[in-house]
Amino acid sequence: QVQLVESGGGLVQAGGSLRLSCTASGNIFNINTIGWYRQAPGKQRELLASIPSGSTTKSADSVKGRFTISRDNVKNTVYLQMNSLKSEDTAVYYCGVDAYHGIKYWGKGTLVTVSS
């Protein structure tokens, strides 16, 4: 199994920045792709950015230029730097992992609230 713990959410004014962290533990060698997702009230969960194993990062068009995903392999941590935040970025942000054996793992999420 893979355990994921997100942190860094909170309340921020529009135009501000936040950096989210996701620390992975457990059987991390089974991780194929790790990514950041979000789910706003009444909406489906959407993929924002991901880092496939041995490949370059990928970002959704909706956040390109504002959100950046990065990783620290020593700390087993993935970050999501979010800049120029908008009220529509308000959501619960989740870290998600696609394991090689086909199972998906999720963290519990961290709430980001952007006030206008």
C-alpha positions, -999 to 999 in steps of 0.1 A, spaced: 0 0 0 9 37 -4 -1 63 21 -4 99 11 -6 130 34 -14 164 20 -7 197 37 -4 234 30 -40 243 23 -57 273 38 -74 306 32 -57 330 8 -68 362 -10 -73 362 -47 -40 368 -65 -20 352 -37 0 320 -36 1 287 -18 23 257 -19 8 223 -12 28 193 -1 21 156 -5 43 131 13 42 95 3 51 65 25 47 27 24 54 8 -8 65 39 -28 84 17 -53 50 8 -67 43 44 -77 39 48 -115 24 83 -116 18 108 -88 -4 138 -93 -25 166 -78 -63 168 -83 -90 190 -70 -127 188 -64 -149 218 -60 -184 216 -45 -208 200 -70 -181 192 -95 -161 162 -105 -126 156 -94 -101 169 -120 -65 162 -126 -43 193 -124 -8 181 -128 12 149 -127 46 134 -127 48 100 -145 77 78 -134 107 85 -156 89 112 -176 84 149 -176 56 167 -157 22 173 -172 -3 201 -164 -39 207 -173 -45 236 -196 -67 252 -169 -37 258 -146 -8 260 -170 13 291 -162 -1 294 -127 4 259 -110 37 240 -110 42 205 -98 76 193 -85 91 165 -65 118 159 -39 128 123 -42 148 124 -10 118 135 10 93 114 -10 73 146 -14 55 162 -43 46 199 -43 21 220 -60 30 257 -62 -1 277 -69 2 313 -80 -23 340 -90 -50 322 -72 -86 329 -82 -119 323 -64 -127 295 -88 -96 276 -75 -115 271 -42 -117 233 -37 -104 203 -18 -70 194 -33 -60 157 -33 -28 139 -40 -33 107 -60 -11 79 -71 -14 53 -99 5 22 -88 20 -2 -113 -4 -29 -102 -34 -8 -113 -46 4 -79 -51 41 -73 -44 56 -39 -57 89 -25 -48 112 3 -75 127 25 -72 161 8 -65 197 19 -89 225 16 -79 257 -3 -102 286 0 -96 317 -22 -114 349 -11 -122 375 -36 
